Amino acid sequence: MHVLIVTVMKLLMIMYSTDRQKQKPNIPNNTRNK
């Protein structure tokens, strides 16, 4: 059960990060530099 939850959370994080990059690619770059 824990493994399934972790995998789902990772997938959600990846999808969320990709969506943010598509919408505003400059914001993630600025945060990474800081």
C-alpha positions in Angstrom: 0.0 0.0 0.0 2.7 2.5 0.9 4.6 1.8 -2.3 1.5 2.5 -4.4 0.9 5.8 -2.6 4.6 6.8 -3.1 4.4 6.0 -6.8 1.2 7.9 -7.2 2.6 11.0 -5.4 5.7 10.9 -7.7 3.5 10.7 -10.8 1.4 13.7 -9.5 4.5 15.7 -8.8 6.0 15.0 -12.3 2.7 15.9 -14.0 2.3 19.1 -11.9 5.9 20.1 -12.6 5.5 19.5 -16.3 2.3 21.5 -16.4 3.9 24.5 -14.6 6.9 24.4 -17.0 4.5 24.5 -20.0 2.5 27.4 -18.6 5.4 29.5 -17.2 8.9 28.1 -18.1 10.7 31.1 -16.5 9.5 30.6 -12.9 11.0 27.1 -12.3 14.3 28.4 -13.7 14.4 31.4 -11.4 13.6 29.2 -8.3 16.4 26.7 -9.3 19.0 29.5 -9.6 18.1 30.8 -6.2 
